């Protein structure tokens, strides 16, 4: 069993979130699960966040391309992690 997980650290959420969202929407067919976490609520919202994405399909080239596009954004650090057990 193999799973590809994408971890995305977003800094300056107010300026960056819309661009990240646009990329993720464009690649939505490859996203099985998405979880976004940031500190703070209501008027005390944090300026950074972490997004966990479980990617679907076995096309590593596509998964690497999503990661590359996210890393082109200033204030974003995206890491693709492949996990596999036999």
BELKAUR-V828471 format. One record per residue. N is the residue number from 1. RES is the residue in one letter. SS is DSSP state (@ for helix, = for strand, . for the rest). PHI is phi in whole degrees, 0 to 359 (* if undefined). Layout:
# BELKAUR-V828471
<<N | RES | SS | PHI> <N | RES | SS | PHI>>
This chain:
# BELKAUR-V828471
<<1 | X | . | *> <2 | X | = | 234> <3 | X | = | 226> <4 | X | = | 252> <5 | X | = | 237> <6 | X | = | 247> <7 | X | = | 254> <8 | X | = | 233> <9 | X | = | 260> <10 | X | = | 245> <11 | X | = | 253> <12 | X | . | 56> <13 | X | @ | 307> <14 | X | @ | 300> <15 | X | @ | 269> <16 | X | @ | 258> <17 | X | @ | 304> <18 | X | @ | 296> <19 | X | @ | 292> <20 | X | @ | 298> <21 | X | @ | 301> <22 | X | @ | 297> <23 | X | @ | 295> <24 | X | @ | 298> <25 | X | @ | 295> <26 | X | @ | 296> <27 | X | . | 251> <28 | X | @ | 303> <29 | X | @ | 292> <30 | X | @ | 262> <31 | X | = | 257> <32 | X | = | 267> <33 | X | = | 225> <34 | X | = | 220> <35 | X | = | 223> <36 | X | = | 249> <37 | X | = | 229> <38 | X | . | 211> <39 | X | . | 279> <40 | X | . | 95> <41 | X | . | 215> <42 | X | @ | 48> <43 | X | @ | 280> <44 | X | @ | 243> <45 | X | . | 282> <46 | X | . | 285> <47 | X | . | 265> <48 | X | = | 227> <49 | X | = | 203> <50 | X | = | 233> <51 | X | = | 240> <52 | X | = | 257> <53 | X | = | 232> <54 | X | = | 263> <55 | X | = | 271> <56 | X | . | 247> <57 | X | . | 86> <58 | X | . | 248> <59 | X | . | 273> <60 | X | @ | 300> <61 | X | @ | 300> <62 | X | @ | 293> <63 | X | @ | 297> <64 | X | @ | 293> <65 | X | @ | 292> <66 | X | @ | 301> <67 | X | @ | 299> <68 | X | @ | 299> <69 | X | @ | 297> <70 | X | @ | 295> <71 | X | @ | 289> <72 | X | . | 287> <73 | X | . | 281> <74 | X | . | 293> <75 | X | . | 89> <76 | X | = | 237> <77 | X | = | 234> <78 | X | = | 247> <79 | X | = | 230> <80 | X | = | 266> <81 | X | = | 236> <82 | X | = | 255> <83 | X | = | 243> <84 | X | = | 211> <85 | X | . | 232> <86 | X | . | 261>>
